Amino acid sequence: MEIWKILILFFCAFLGGLSIFLVKSDKSQLLKLILSFSGAYLFAITVLHLIPEAYSGPDHDEIGIFILIGFLLQIFLEQFSEGVEHGHIHKHAEGQIFPYGIMISLCLHAFLEGMPLAADQHNALIFGISLHHIPAAFALSSILMQNKLKRGGIIFYVAIFALMAPLGFCFSYGISNGSIGGIETYFNKMMGIVIGIFLHISTTILFESSVDHKVSRRKMIAVLLGISIALIGFYTSGH
């Protein structure tokens, strides 16, 4: 198992969450550009790598069903996460209790996102997922701060979130190598669910626009850069 992937996944999310103590505004343009770049990159990687690999494996006739399941699952999770995985930050009422729905759904989302890394032979996904978790962790920290959690509590819950993607990677690695017995035959179907989640997340990021439905020049550059890097990796990997 590649330990460097686990470290990148953890520290990108963890440091992204801790940056709430350094950034005074919750509308950081840099985070928005990172989100646009990672959304475009994830979409391109899903189309170029994950979908072809899923359909080339066993039971490929059923993969489309599991992609739809993953897509619908993400819609369901967003009813509780309020779009935090997109980097959205919502104002909450004073004195609101701890946002358990947001925390649980966001952790499940991150766990599932880490799963395809076991089959990521060309290291195409690791950077997109890691960058995607930076604004998500920042948004989570902002919500926890609004709920009057102390600094230690915020760090604790951000660390839990940061651990989810590495745990998903380790779990799927065990499945794909047969060390978690009896369920390796379901690995391809589980990847179909993750593909559906990636398609929902990435397209939501890409199609979200400003009030006048126009994409800014900087966001367009970030999107094109994300897709371009994914294409470069696709053609240089020998696909």
Residue pairs with C-beta under 8 A, 6 or more apart in sequence:
1 170
1 173
5 117
5 123
5 126
5 166
5 169
6 166
6 169
6 170
8 126
8 127
8 130
9 114
9 117
9 126
9 129
9 130
9 133
9 162
9 165
9 166
9 169
10 162
10 163
10 165
10 166
11 162
12 130
12 131
12 133
12 134
13 110
13 130
13 133
13 134
13 136
13 137
13 158
13 161
13 162
13 165
14 137
14 158
14 159
14 162
15 134
16 133
16 134
16 135
16 136
16 137
16 138
17 137
17 138
17 140
17 141
17 154
17 155
17 158
17 161
17 162
18 141
18 155
18 158
19 134
19 138
19 141
20 26
20 138
20 141
20 142
20 145
20 154
21 151
23 138
26 89
26 138
26 139
26 142
28 138
29 218
31 87
31 134
31 135
31 138
32 87
32 135
32 219
33 218
33 219
33 222
34 131
34 134
34 135
34 222
35 86
35 87
35 132
35 135
35 205
36 205
36 206
36 219
36 222
36 223
36 226
37 131
37 222
37 223
37 225
37 226
38 128
38 129
38 131
38 132
38 134
38 205
38 226
39 132
39 201
39 202
39 204
39 205
39 206
39 223
39 226
40 202
40 205
40 206
40 222
40 223
40 224
40 225
40 226
40 227
40 230
41 127
41 128
41 131
41 226
41 227
41 229
41 230
42 125
42 128
42 129
42 132
42 198
42 201
42 202
43 198
43 199
43 202
43 203
43 206
43 227
44 226
44 227
44 230
44 231
44 234
45 124
45 125
45 128
45 230
46 195
46 198
46 199
46 202
48 124
48 230
48 231
48 234
48 239
49 120
49 122
49 124
49 125
49 234
49 239
50 116
50 125
50 191
50 194
50 195
50 198
51 67
51 195
53 119
53 191
54 60
54 63
54 67
54 188
54 191
54 192
54 195
55 63
57 63
57 188
58 185
58 188
59 188
59 189
60 188
62 189
62 192
63 188
63 189
63 192
63 195
64 192
65 192
66 189
66 190
66 192
66 193
66 195
66 196
67 192
67 193
67 195
67 196
67 199
68 196
69 192
69 193
69 196
70 112
70 192
70 193
70 194
70 195
70 196
70 197
70 198
70 199
70 200
71 196
71 197
71 199
71 200
72 196
73 193
73 196
73 197
74 109
74 196
74 197
74 200
74 201
75 200
77 85
77 105
77 108
77 109
78 85
78 105
80 101
80 102
80 104
80 105
81 101
81 102
81 105
81 106
81 109
82 88
82 90
82 102
83 90
84 102
84 106
84 136
84 139
84 140
84 143
85 106
85 109
85 110
85 132
85 136
85 201
86 135
86 136
86 201
86 204
86 205
86 208
87 135
87 136
87 138
87 139
88 139
89 138
89 139
89 142
89 143
90 143
91 146
92 99
92 143
92 146
92 147
95 148
96 146
96 147
97 147
98 147
98 149
99 143
99 144
99 147
102 140
102 143
103 140
103 157
103 160
103 161
106 136
106 140
106 161
107 160
107 161
107 164
108 164
109 197
110 133
110 136
110 161
110 164
110 165
110 168
111 164
111 165
111 167
111 168
111 171
112 168
112 193
112 194
112 197
113 129
113 132
113 133
113 165
113 168
113 194
113 197
113 198
114 129
114 164
114 165
114 166
114 167
114 168
114 169
114 171
114 172
115 168
115 169
115 171
115 172
115 190
115 191
115 194
116 125
116 172
116 191
116 194
116 195
116 198
117 125
117 126
117 129
117 168
117 169
117 172
117 173
118 169
118 172
118 173
118 175
118 176
118 177
119 172
119 176
119 187
119 191
120 126
122 233
122 237
124 230
124 233
124 234
124 237
128 226
128 230
129 165
132 201
133 162
133 165
136 161
137 158
137 161
137 162
140 157
140 158
140 161
141 154
141 158
144 153
144 154
144 157
144 158
145 154
149 157
171 180
172 187
172 190
174 180
175 183
175 184
175 186
175 187
175 190
176 184
176 187
177 184
178 184
206 223
209 215
210 216
215 223
